[in-house]
Amino acid sequence: MSLSRLLNTAWMLSCRRAHTAFFRATRQARLTQTSLLRQILNSNRDCRFGRRYDFASIQDVDQFCSSVPLADYSEFEPDIEDICAGKSGILTSEAVRLLEPTSGTTSGRRLIPYTTSLQQQFQRGINVWIADLFSHRPAVRQGRAYWSVTPAIENEKTSGGLAIGFAEDTEYLHPIAQKVARRLLAITADQMLKVDQKQVFYETLRRLIHVRDLSLISVWSPTFLTSMAYRLEVDSERIHHTLRKSDYSRDLLEIVRSNRPLPDKLRAIWPQLAVISCWADGSAAYHIPQLQALFPNIEIQPKGLISTEAFVSIPLVNCKGSALAIESHFFEFQPVDGAESSVRLAHELIEGHQYKVIVTTGGGLYRYQTQDVVTIVGHINETPLIQFCGRGDQTIDLVGEKLADFFVEDAVRNALTELRLRNARVLLVPDAEKPGYRLFVSCSQLMVPASEIRDAVETRLSDNPYYKHAVQVGQLSPLSITIVEHPRELVQAYEDQLASSGVRRGDIKPTILVPRQYADRVLKRLLPLGTKN
C-alpha cells in the first residue's frame, strides 16, 4: 500500500464518526438545529452582544428571532473593530483566535472573527465531505491532492495584536487531519507565498506537472483550473525549458512536447486523476462544459455552499445539490420575495422555492444575512438539499430597474437553454453612459443569429417589470449584443480586473452580471474584440 493511500485511508476512517452522526442528524433536523442554537446562546450569554440582546432570557427559536434583528456586515462592523483593537468578550465569550479576511460584493475587505467553536463547526462539514467522497470514490485515496492554495498572509495583525488570516488553508482542519493533509498536498501555501498574481497559473502548473500521482483537484472556480490547464499551450516553451533543466522522466517531456490534443496531454500527465471538486452552480455552471472538455471522463463534483463566514452545505456523492450542514450552524431562510416575518427554518423549506440564507455561528455572527440565494432541490430525511443560485446583494440599478445577480443567472440560463446553446460563455455588462446593458457572448459553434440570442435574453430580463418598463419608456436602451470569438477572453476580461484590484485569482467567483465598479474596464477590454449587433 502506498503512503498516499495509507494516509488517505486513515483520514477517511477518522472522519467516519462525523459522517455517521450527520446522517443521524438529518432525520431530526428540527431538534438538531434547536439544540445547536441553544448551545450557541448559552455559550455567549455573558458577552457584550449576548447582554445587549439578553440571551439569558431567550427560551426558544421564536423568541430568538423576535429579539435579535436580521443584520448584515455593517451592523457587526463596530463590534469587529473593537475586537481588532484587542477588546475581548464582544461578540463571543470565547476568545477570538484571529480575523479571517474576505472580500465584500460592493465593499472592500471584511474581517470575520474566528473562534475555536467556529473552526470546529467548519471541521464537522469538512469531515463529512471527506468521509463521503473517500469511501464512495476509493480511487481518490490512491494519490495526492491539489487544493487551491491561498497564499499565506505574512505577519499581518490588527491594532490589538490579533493575527489576520490563517497561515495556510489546512488550519481549517482538525490538528490530526492537518498533519495528514500537509503530507498529501501536491502544493503547499509556502511554495506560493512569493508568487506574483500574474504568474499564478503558470507557477501552479509548473509545480503540478511533476505530481504524476495526482488523484484529486479541489478548486473554487472552474475557470482557475481551465486557465491553468491552458498554460500548457500558452507557456509551452517555458515548460519545455523547465523540464529539460530538471532531472524528470523523459516520458513527461515527450508528453508536453507532443502534438496531442490538450485533453490527451492532461490525461497522460495525471493518469490517476479521479475527481475534480469545484463550484458548478450559479454562474460557474456556464464554465463546466469547458472544464469537462479538458478533462473528459473525470468526475466533477459540485462544491457545497461555503464562505469565509459559514459552512452552509456539504456535497455528497450521487446526491442532487448539497446537504444543509445542519450540525455546523443555526440556519434561517428568507423567501426571495418575502418579508422578515416570513423567515423559515431548515425543516420548513419547500422544494422548488428560492430562499436567502441567514446564519448564526459560533464565531459571533447572529442572524447574519449572507445574501446567498439557494433553491431547494430535494431532501435527505428532514434535511434540505440546496443549490446555489447567486447573490442577492449584487444588484445593478442604473435607472431603477434593480437587476439582481440570481435573477440574471436564471434569465440567461433559461434563454440559452431555449436556444440549445450549452457551451456559450456570457457576460452582461452595465453601460452607465447609454444607459443600458450589453451582452457579450462567445461560443465555439455559434449556430444561432446574434439577434435571436439578444431577443431571447431580453425577453427573459423583461420578466423583471422594472427593467421592462425602463426599456419601454426609453430610460434604458434595449439590450445590445457583442459576439466575441474566443471564450477565454470573456473570463480573463473580468478576472483580470478583480486581480488588479487585489482579489486572489483562486478566490474569484464566476459571474454573468458584472458589478458596476468593473464594468467600464470590461467594456473597454472587450468591445474592440467583438462583432456588435
C-alpha positions in Angstrom: 0.0 0.0 0.0 1.4 3.4 -1.0 2.0 6.1 1.6 -0.7 8.3 0.0 -3.3 5.5 0.1 -2.4 4.7 3.7 -2.7 8.4 4.8 -5.9 9.0 2.9 -7.5 5.9 4.3 -6.5 6.9 7.8 -8.0 10.3 7.2 -11.3 8.8 5.9 -11.6 6.5 8.9 -11.0 9.3 11.3 -14.0 11.2 9.7 -16.4 8.3 9.7 -17.9 9.1 13.1 -18.8 12.6 11.9 -20.3 11.1 8.7 -22.5 8.7 10.8 -23.5 11.5 13.2 -24.5 13.8 10.3 -26.8 11.2 8.7 -28.4 10.5 12.0 -29.0 14.3 12.4 -30.7 14.6 9.0 -33.6 12.5 10.5 -34.1 15.1 13.2 -33.2 18.4 11.6 -35.5 20.4 13.8 -34.1 19.0 17.1 -30.6 19.3 15.8 -30.9 22.9 14.9 -32.8 23.9 18.1 -30.1 22.2 20.3 -27.3 24.0 18.3 -28.9 27.4 18.7 -29.4 26.8 22.5 -25.7 25.9 22.8 -24.6 29.0 20.9 -26.8 31.3 23.0 -25.8 29.7 26.3 -22.1 29.9 25.5 -22.3 33.6 24.6 -24.9 34.9 27.1 -22.2 36.9 29.0 -20.5 38.6 26.1 -21.4 42.1 25.2 -23.7 41.1 22.3 -25.3 38.5 24.5 -26.1 41.0 27.2 -27.3 43.5 24.6 -30.0 41.1 23.4 -30.5 39.3 26.7 -29.5 35.8 25.5 -30.0 34.5 29.1 -33.8 35.1 28.8 -34.3 33.6 25.3 -36.2 30.3 25.7 -36.9 29.2 22.1 -36.3 29.8 18.4 -39.3 32.2 18.1 -38.1 34.4 21.0 -34.6 34.4 19.4 -36.0 35.6 16.1 -38.1 38.3 17.7 -35.3 39.5 20.0 -32.4 39.6 17.6 -32.7 41.6 14.4 -31.5 40.4 11.0 -28.2 42.0 10.2 -25.5 42.3 7.6 -21.8 43.0 8.0 -22.2 46.7 8.5 -24.2 46.1 11.7 -21.4 43.9 13.1 -18.6 46.1 12.0 -18.4 48.4 15.1 -18.1 45.3 17.3 -15.5 43.7 15.0 -13.5 47.0 15.2 -13.5 46.6 18.9 -12.2 43.0 18.6 -9.5 44.2 16.2 -8.5 46.8 18.9 -7.9 44.0 21.3 -11.1 44.0 23.3 -12.5 40.6 24.5 -16.0 39.3 25.2 -17.6 41.4 22.4 -19.4 39.0 20.0 -18.5 35.8 21.9 -17.5 34.8 25.4 -14.9 32.6 23.8 -11.6 34.2 22.8 -11.1 35.3 19.1 -8.2 33.4 17.6 -7.8 35.5 14.5 -9.6 37.6 11.9 -10.1 35.9 8.5 -10.3 38.3 5.6 -12.9 38.1 2.8 -14.0 40.5 0.1 -17.5 42.0 0.0 -19.6 42.2 -3.1 -19.6 46.0 -3.2 -17.2 46.9 -0.4 -13.6 46.3 0.4 -12.1 43.7 2.8 -14.2 42.3 5.6 -12.7 40.7 8.7 -14.5 37.7 10.1 -13.7 36.7 13.8 -12.7 33.1 14.2 -13.0 31.2 17.4 -12.3 27.6 18.2 -16.0 26.9 18.1 -16.4 28.3 14.6 -13.4 26.3 13.4 -15.0 23.2 14.8 -18.2 24.0 13.0 -16.2 24.1 9.7 -14.4 20.9 10.6 -17.7 19.0 11.0 -18.7 19.8 7.5 -15.3 19.0 6.0 -15.2 15.7 7.9 -18.5 14.6 6.4 -17.4 15.5 2.9 -14.0 13.7 3.2 -15.6 10.5 4.6 -18.3 10.5 2.0 -16.0 11.2 -1.0 -13.2 8.9 0.0 -15.5 6.0 0.8 -17.6 6.3 -2.4 -14.6 7.1 -4.7 -11.7 4.9 -3.5 -9.6 6.0 -6.5 -9.2 9.4 -4.8 -7.3 7.7 -2.0 -4.6 6.4 -4.3 -2.7 9.6 -4.7 -2.0 13.2 -3.7 -4.4 16.1 -3.9 -4.2 19.7 -5.1 -6.3 22.1 -3.2 -6.5 25.7 -4.5 -3.8 27.3 -2.4 -4.5 30.7 -0.7 -1.1 32.4 -0.2 -0.3 32.9 3.4 -0.5 36.4 4.9 2.8 37.2 6.5 2.8 38.9 9.9 -0.3 41.0 9.4 -2.0 41.9 12.6 -4.8 44.1 13.9 -4.0 47.1 16.1 -4.8 44.9 19.1 -2.3 42.2 18.1 -4.7 39.6 16.6 -3.5 37.8 13.5 -5.2 38.4 10.2 -5.7 35.2 8.2 -4.8 31.6 8.7 -1.2 30.8 8.0 -2.5 28.2 5.5 -5.7 26.6 4.4 -5.1 23.3 6.3 -5.7 25.2 9.6 -9.4 24.8 8.9 -8.9 21.1 9.7 -8.5 19.2 12.9 -4.9 19.1 14.1 -4.5 15.4 13.1 -6.1 16.0 9.7 -3.8 19.0 9.3 -0.7 16.7 9.6 -2.2 14.2 7.1 -3.3 16.8 4.6 0.1 18.5 4.6 1.8 15.2 3.7 -0.8 14.7 0.9 -0.9 18.2 -0.7 0.8 18.5 -4.1 1.5 22.2 -3.5 1.7 23.9 -0.1 0.9 27.5 0.8 4.6 28.5 1.5 5.5 27.4 -2.0 3.2 30.0 -3.5 3.9 32.7 -1.0 6.2 34.9 -3.2 4.4 34.2 -6.5 3.2 37.2 -8.4 -0.5 37.1 -9.1 0.1 37.4 -12.8 2.2 34.2 -12.7 -0.2 32.1 -10.5 -1.5 29.9 -13.3 2.0 29.1 -14.8 3.6 28.5 -11.4 0.8 26.3 -10.3 1.1 24.2 -13.5 4.9 24.1 -13.3 4.7 22.5 -9.9 1.7 20.2 -10.5 3.1 18.8 -13.7 5.5 16.7 -11.8 2.8 15.2 -9.5 2.1 12.1 -11.5 0.0 10.5 -8.8 -2.4 13.4 -8.6 -5.9 11.9 -7.8 -8.0 14.9 -6.5 -8.2 18.5 -7.6 -10.2 20.8 -5.3 -10.5 24.4 -6.5 -13.1 27.1 -6.1 -13.8 28.4 -9.5 -13.6 26.1 -12.6 -12.1 29.0 -14.5 -9.0 28.8 -12.3 -8.4 25.2 -13.4 -9.1 25.8 -17.1 -6.9 28.9 -17.1 -4.1 26.9 -15.5 -4.5 24.0 -18.0 -4.3 26.3 -21.0 -0.9 27.5 -19.8 0.4 24.1 -21.1 -0.2 25.5 -24.6 0.4 29.2 -23.9 3.7 28.7 -22.0 4.8 25.5 -23.8 8.3 26.8 -24.4 8.8 27.8 -20.7 7.5 24.4 -19.6 9.9 22.6 -22.1 12.8 24.7 -20.8 12.0 23.8 -17.2 11.7 20.1 -17.9 14.9 20.0 -19.8 16.8 21.6 -16.9 15.3 19.2 -14.4 16.0 15.5 -13.8 12.5 14.3 -14.6 11.4 11.4 -16.7 11.8 11.6 -20.4 8.2 10.5 -21.0 6.9 13.6 -19.3 8.9 15.8 -21.6 7.7 13.9 -24.6 4.1 14.3 -23.4 4.4 18.1 -23.1 6.2 18.4 -26.4 3.9 16.2 -28.4 1.2 17.3 -30.8 -1.5 15.6 -28.9 -4.8 17.5 -28.1 -4.6 19.3 -24.8 -7.1 16.9 -23.1 -5.0 13.9 -24.0 -1.9 15.6 -22.6 -3.6 16.4 -19.3 -4.7 12.8 -19.0 -1.3 11.5 -19.8 0.3 13.8 -17.2 -2.2 12.9 -14.5 -3.3 9.4 -15.2 -4.7 8.8 -11.7 -6.8 11.9 -11.6 -10.3 10.7 -10.4 -12.3 13.7 -9.2 -12.4 17.5 -9.6 -14.2 19.4 -6.9 -15.3 22.9 -7.8 -18.1 25.4 -8.0 -20.7 24.2 -10.6 -23.8 26.2 -9.7 -24.8 29.8 -10.4 -22.6 31.5 -12.9 -20.0 28.7 -12.5 -22.3 26.4 -14.3 -21.5 28.1 -17.6 -17.8 27.1 -17.3 -18.4 23.4 -16.5 -18.7 22.3 -20.2 -15.3 23.8 -20.9 -13.8 22.0 -17.9 -15.4 18.7 -19.0 -13.9 19.1 -22.5 -10.4 19.5 -21.0 -10.9 16.6 -18.5 -13.3 14.1 -20.2 -14.2 11.1 -18.2 -13.1 12.8 -14.9 -15.9 13.2 -12.4 -16.7 16.8 -11.5 -18.3 17.1 -8.0 -20.0 20.4 -7.4 -18.9 22.0 -4.2 -21.3 22.9 -1.5 -22.0 26.4 -0.4 -19.0 27.5 1.7 -17.9 31.0 2.5 -15.5 32.6 5.0 -18.4 33.3 7.2 -20.1 29.9 7.2 -20.1 26.3 6.1 -23.6 26.1 4.6 -23.8 22.8 2.8 -21.9 19.6 2.1 -21.5 17.9 -1.3 -22.4 14.2 -1.2 -21.7 11.6 -3.9 -24.7 10.7 -6.0 -26.8 13.4 -4.4 -28.5 16.2 -6.2 -27.5 19.6 -4.8 -25.7 19.6 -1.4 -27.0 18.8 2.0 -27.5 21.6 4.5 -24.8 21.4 7.2 -27.3 21.3 10.0 -24.7 20.4 12.6 -22.5 23.3 11.8 -24.6 26.5 12.3 -28.1 27.6 13.0 -29.9 28.4 9.8 -32.8 30.5 8.8 -34.2 31.1 5.3 -36.0 34.1 3.9 -38.1 33.7 0.8 -36.6 35.8 -2.0 -39.8 37.8 -2.3 -40.8 37.6 1.3 -40.6 39.9 4.3 -38.7 39.3 7.5 -41.8 37.9 9.2 -41.8 35.1 6.6 -38.4 33.6 7.6 -38.5 29.8 7.7 -36.4 27.2 9.5 -34.5 24.3 7.9 -37.2 21.7 8.3 -39.9 24.1 6.8 -38.4 24.6 3.4 -40.4 23.8 0.3 -38.8 22.0 -2.7 -38.5 24.2 -5.8 -38.6 27.5 -3.8 -35.8 30.1 -3.6 -34.5 31.5 -0.3 -31.8 33.8 1.1 -29.6 32.2 3.7 -29.3 33.5 7.2 -26.8 32.1 9.7 -25.9 32.2 13.4 -22.4 30.8 14.0 -20.0 30.1 16.8 -17.9 32.9 15.6 -20.3 35.6 16.8 -22.4 36.3 13.7 -26.1 36.2 14.8 -28.9 36.2 12.2 -26.3 37.2 9.6 -27.7 37.7 6.1 -25.2 36.0 3.8 -27.1 37.2 0.7 -26.6 33.8 -0.9 -29.7 32.7 -2.7 -30.4 29.0 -2.9 -33.0 26.7 -4.5 -34.4 23.7 -2.5 -33.8 20.7 -4.9 -34.8 17.9 -2.5 -34.4 16.4 0.9 -32.4 13.8 2.9 -34.9 12.8 5.5 -35.8 16.2 7.2 -32.8 18.0 5.9 -33.0 20.1 2.7 -30.7 19.7 -0.3 -29.8 23.1 -1.7 -28.3 24.5 -4.9 -26.7 27.9 -5.1 -28.4 30.4 -7.4 -26.5 33.6 -7.0 -26.0 36.6 -4.8 -29.0 38.6 -3.5 -26.9 41.7 -2.8 -25.3 42.1 -6.2 -27.8 44.3 -7.9 -27.3 46.7 -10.8 -29.6 49.8 -10.7 -28.9 52.3 -13.4 -32.4 53.9 -13.6 -34.4 51.9 -11.0 -34.5 48.5 -12.8 -32.8 46.6 -9.9 -31.4 43.6 -11.8 -30.2 41.1 -9.2 -27.4 38.6 -9.8 -29.5 35.5 -9.2 -32.3 36.8 -11.4 -29.9 37.4 -14.3 -28.5 33.9 -13.8 -31.9 32.4 -14.3 -32.8 34.6 -17.2 -29.7 33.9 -19.2 -29.7 30.2 -18.3 -33.3 29.8 -19.5 -32.7 31.8 -22.7 -29.6 29.8 -23.6 -31.3 26.5 -22.8 -34.2 27.5 -25.0 -31.8 28.2 -27.9 -29.8 25.0 -27.1 -26.6 26.9 -26.6 -25.0 24.7 -24.0 -21.4 25.8 -24.4 -21.9 29.6 -24.6 -19.9 31.9 -22.4 -21.7 35.1 -21.5 -21.2 38.4 -19.6 -23.9 41.0 -19.0 -22.2 44.4 -18.6 -24.0 47.6 -17.5 -23.2 50.7 -19.5 -24.0 53.8 -17.5 -23.3 56.2 -20.4 -26.0 54.8 -22.6 -27.6 53.8 -20.1 -28.3 50.2 -20.8 -26.8 46.7 -20.9 -24.5 44.9 -23.3 -24.5 41.1 -23.6 -21.1 39.6 -24.6 -21.4 36.1 -26.0 -18.8 33.6 -27.1 -19.5 30.1 -28.3 -17.2 27.6 -30.2 -20.0 26.7 -32.6 -22.5 29.6 -32.7 -25.4 28.3 -34.9 -27.9 30.9 -33.8 -28.0 34.5 -35.1 -26.8 37.1 -32.6 -30.1 38.9 -32.9 -32.0 35.8 -31.8 -29.8 35.4 -28.7 -30.3 39.1 -27.8 -34.1 38.8 -28.2 -34.3 35.7 -26.1 -32.3 37.2 -23.2 -34.2 40.5 -23.5 -37.5 38.6 -23.2 -36.3 36.9 -20.0 -34.9 40.0 -18.5 -38.3 41.7 -19.1 -39.8 39.3 -16.6 -38.5 42.0 -14.2 -41.3 44.6 -14.5 -39.0 47.5 -13.6 -36.5 46.6 -16.3 -39.3 46.1 -18.9 -40.8 49.5 -18.0 -37.5 51.3 -18.2 -36.8 49.9 -21.7 -40.4 50.7 -22.8 -40.2 54.3 -21.8 -36.7 54.9 -23.0 -34.9 55.2 -19.7 -32.8 52.2 -20.7 -31.6 51.4 -24.2 -32.7 47.9 -25.5 -30.3 45.2 -24.8 -27.3 45.2 -27.2 -25.0 42.2 -28.0 -21.4 41.7 -28.9 -20.1 38.3 -30.2 -16.5 37.6 -29.0 -14.6 34.9 -30.9 -12.6 33.4 -28.0 -14.4 32.2 -24.9 -11.3 32.7 -22.7 -11.4 36.5 -23.5 -14.7 36.8 -21.5 -13.3 35.0 -18.5 -10.0 36.9 -18.5 -11.5 40.3 -19.1 -13.4 40.1 -15.8 -10.9 38.1 -13.7 -8.0 40.5 -14.7 -10.0 43.4 -13.3 -10.5 41.7 -10.0 -6.9 40.5 -9.8 -5.7 44.0 -10.5 -7.8 45.3 -7.5 -6.2 42.8 -5.1 -8.6 39.8 -5.3 -6.6 36.5 -5.4 -7.3 34.6 -8.6 -8.1 31.4 -6.8 -10.9 33.2 -4.9 -12.6 34.9 -7.9 -16.2 33.8 -8.2 -17.6 33.4 -11.8 -20.3 35.8 -12.7 -22.6 36.8 -15.5 -23.6 40.2 -14.2 -20.5 42.3 -14.0 -20.6 44.7 -11.0 -20.6 48.4 -11.9 -17.2 49.1 -10.4 -15.6 46.8 -13.1 -18.0 47.5 -15.9 -16.2 50.4 -17.7 -12.9 48.5 -17.8 -14.5 45.3 -19.0 -16.3 47.2 -21.8 -13.1 48.9 -22.8 -11.3 45.5 -23.0 -14.0 43.5 -24.8 -15.7 45.9 -27.3 -12.7 46.1 -29.7 -12.6 42.3 -29.8 -16.2 41.6 -30.9 -18.8 42.0 -33.5 -21.5 44.3 -32.4 -25.2 43.9 -33.0 
